[in-house]
Amino acid sequence: MKIIEMLPGMDDKSLQNLFDNTTRIIAENKGKMLAQAAEVLPAVVAERARRKEAASTILAERAKVRAAERARTKPAAAPKKKAKAAEEQEAV
């Protein structure tokens, strides 16, 4: 199995380590491993971007749910102008 095929199953720490290693190999221009690193790096970057997008989507959905829950449980507030006008009429 190629390393590229294993990327979706890797945990975040392993993916970060692979990213760090491939960028280091490319930066240091390491002989025979350079070609492999150059092949793997775009796939690693794409997988990291996919995970970031998925996390953003999940966070946005959670925020929507929390906002809906707050709106549902929060009592409706009376407008201040009407409440003040009602107080003034009661005082008269």
N, C-alpha and C positions, 0 to 999 in steps of 0.2 A: 504494500500500500504506500502510495506517495504521501509525503508530508502535507501536501496541499489538500489531499482528500481528508486528512485528519483534523484540519483546522476547525470545522464546526463543532467537533467534540471536545476540543481543548478547553480547559478552564482559562479564565482571564489572565492569571499569573503566568501560565505556560505560554499563552499567546504573546504576552508582553516580553517574556524571555526570548522567544523566537524572533520577535521584532528587533529587540536589542542586539541579538547575535547577528542577524542578517545585515542590519545596518552597519555594525562594527566590521564585519567581513568585507563589505563593499567599501567602507571608508579606508580600511587598511589594505585593500587590493590583494586579498589572500588568494593566491594561486588557483588550484582546481576547485576550491569551494566557492570562488567568486561567481562562477556561472550558476551554480545551484542557488546561491543567495539571491542573485539577480532574478532568478525565476520565481522564487518563493516570496520575495518581498511584496510584490504587487498583490498577491493573494492574501497575505497577512494584513496589509493595509485595508483591503476591501472587507475582510472579515471584521476588523476592528470598527470600521465605519458602519457595517451592518448592525453590529451589537450596540453601538452608540445610538443609532436611529431607533432600534427596538426599545432601548431603555428610555429614550425621549418619549416615544409613543406611550409606553406604559405609564410614565410619570404624568403625561397629559391626561390620560384616561382616569388616573387616580384623582387628579385635581378636579376633573369634571364631576366625579362621583361625590367627592367631599363637598363641592359647592352645591350640588343638588341636595345633599343631606342637610347642609346648613340652611338652605332656602326652605326646605320642607319643615324643619323643626323650629325655625325662628318665627316668633309671632309677628304679625303684620303691624308695623308702626303707623300710628295716625300721623297725618301731615301736620307739621307744627303750626302753620297758619290757621288751619281749621280748629285745632285744639286751643290755640290762644284766643280765637274769636269766641269759642264756646265758653271759655273761662270768663271773658269780659261780659258776655250776656248773662251769665249766672250771677256775676257780681252786681248787676244792675237791678 
